[in-house]
Amino acid sequence: MVLLGLGLYAFWQSGAKRAASTALTGAFSQPLAAPEGALAVYHLGHSLVGRDMPAMLAQLAEAAGIGAHRYDSQLGWGTSLREHYEPDLPINGFEAENDHPRYRDAEEALASGEYDAVVLTEMVEIKDAVKYHKSAQYLQRWAARARAGNPDVRLYLYETWHHVDDPEGWLTRLEGDLEHYWLGEILGPALAKEPATPIHVMPAGQVMAEFTRRAEAGEAGVAFSREDLFARREDGTLDTIHVNDLGAYLVALTHYAVLYHRDPRGLAHQLMRADGQAAVAPEAALAKLMQETVWDVVTKMPMTGLRRERG
């Protein structure tokens, strides 16, 4: 009986993986149309969304002449999609993370139908999210909730990153986790359950990886290390998971390119934080490499919804 049970499980698992793969292929077969104007965007997640990155995104849209980009969010500390969804589960850091003018209750926000795009992300460690928090199921639930409010809403799964000192290797994890976890364990199964509800990918982790490869190889002509994307604590030690202003700028560029289908090359790189203070700006050559890398990465990934670059 045990062997029979394992055999049935293996058969089911392989079938589920085939269904997930088929759903991914179908979801990304046709690019999205580029938006005609400024968007209203809702961010649901945690401190790897943060306050500064969405504020920088709004500034980029304005600097590009697109118009008044609007955004709101609900965040927590390492919060899973499940914890955001279930009212009886606590959201750690809720009061601190949402103590700003852009907070809006997630359920109310999506029910309003006022958002053109919703960007959802899962907690990290991503392995634990999949194992303990039913990531695919809750991504599907949040997508359904967003579609109920606005059937035309664009949905994105924001691929983040992990600790820069990960013992398996930071780049190694970024290279492998997208396919294995973000697509294979979360997005694919969610799409297989609701194939009529497409969800695209905001590939921030892939952008960070490719930019790091290029910058550490000296392509910007300035000294750079991957740790330069990450914040420092008050005692000067490295915060191995939270980005600094340079990291937030790189992620904001990624959101800009994917949401607006626009090349970010030539955009401003001296921006403000959400609190109105001037952000630390990347050197001009580094900003140029960031912008080039973003566009190279997102236009080569059909999962972003952009048309593939030719040549």
Disulfide bonds with the S-S distance in Angstrom:
none
